[in-house]
Amino acid sequence: MESKKKKAFRFNIIDIILILVILAAVSFVVYLFLSRDNASDGETFNAEFVIESKEIREEFSGLIKPGDILFDSVKQAELGEVIYVEYVNAVRTTVNNETGEQKAVEVPGRLDVYITVRSTNVTHDGCYKINGNYDLMTGSYFSYRVPGFAGEGSCVSAKILNK
């Protein structure tokens, strides 16, 4: 009768390398989570950004004024203070079907509005955010309101003031 001997488990070089790789991966994941938590607790910034509202009716000219507080009309959160407003005649680009030429044409009775807003509660967590909720970057869409007007538009420029 043959006796079966229990084989003792021995470490070889592959086992050691595998354990080191697993430890490194776990350490990396822990580091990522800890650094993300620290970034969200970081400092706040001041920022200025410009919202462009296209083709509002001419009769609404002057309803948005410097000093107005701009609110998000969905979540009712403050976005910042209006510091400058510019009303310009609305222009569309059209194409002449016969020649293929592009031409800028003024839209009668309509204005484009550029609203410059200063926000004091901007944080950075992968990207800049107003009040931790609204992405602050070119192209961000805002549905906003001020005391005399409600509108929508997109961010055409953004600048962080105190980096």
Buried (B, 14 or more C-beta within 10 A) or exposed (E): EEEEEEEEEEEEEEEEEEEEEEEEEEEEEEEEEEEEEEEEEEEBBBBBBBBBBBBBEBEBEEBBEEEBEBBBBEEEBBBBBBEEBEBEEBBEEEEEEEEEEEEEEEBEEBBBBBBBBBBBBBBBEEEBBBBEEBBBEEEBEBEBBBEEBEBBBBBEEBEBEEE
